[in-house]
Amino acid sequence: MSSVGKFGLRSLAQSLARELNHQKIDIGHFIIDGGIDKESIGDYQIIHPDHIAKQYLNFYEQDKVAWS
């Protein structure tokens, strides 16, 4: 995806966050910078799916007064 497309997704997430905040709906925008697999492939940046899941869970469980 191009940088313009990624900017569009980020902008959409920010707009949704502002629009839905009063309904206590939180919006997150994540960028996974690498391939996703359970084992590495050569020098290519591979991220284990369990590590991604852990970060999503951390985001969900964080204290709302310290929202990222």
C-alpha positions in Angstrom: 0.0 0.0 0.0 1.3 3.5 -0.8 2.1 6.1 1.8 -1.0 8.0 0.6 -3.2 5.0 1.3 -1.7 4.6 4.8 -2.2 8.3 5.5 -5.8 7.9 4.5 -6.3 5.0 6.9 -4.7 7.0 9.7 -6.9 10.0 9.0 -10.0 7.8 9.0 -9.0 6.3 12.4 -8.5 9.8 13.8 -11.9 11.0 12.4 -13.7 7.9 13.8 -12.0 8.4 17.2 -13.2 12.0 17.4 -16.7 11.1 16.2 -17.2 8.1 18.4 -15.5 9.3 21.6 -18.7 10.6 23.2 -20.2 7.1 22.7 -17.2 5.6 24.6 -16.0 3.7 21.5 -12.3 3.7 21.2 -10.5 3.5 17.9 -7.0 2.1 17.3 -4.8 2.3 14.2 -2.0 -0.3 14.0 0.8 -0.6 11.5 2.5 -4.0 11.3 5.8 -3.4 9.7 6.9 -6.8 8.5 5.7 -10.2 7.4 3.6 -12.3 9.8 4.6 -15.9 10.3 5.5 -18.4 13.0 9.1 -18.8 11.8 11.6 -16.5 10.1 12.4 -16.6 6.4 16.0 -15.5 5.7 16.8 -11.9 6.5 13.2 -10.7 6.0 11.5 -9.1 9.0 9.0 -11.7 10.4 6.7 -11.0 13.3 5.2 -13.9 15.2 1.4 -13.7 15.4 1.4 -14.3 19.2 3.5 -11.1 19.6 1.0 -9.1 17.5 -1.9 -10.5 19.6 -0.1 -9.5 22.8 0.2 -5.9 21.6 -3.5 -5.7 20.7 -4.4 -7.1 24.1 -2.1 -4.5 25.8 -3.8 -1.8 23.8 -7.3 -3.0 24.8 -6.4 -3.4 28.5 -4.6 -0.1 29.0 -5.9 2.4 31.5 -8.1 4.9 29.7 -6.5 7.8 31.5 -3.2 6.9 29.8 -4.7 6.2 26.3 -2.1 5.8 23.6 
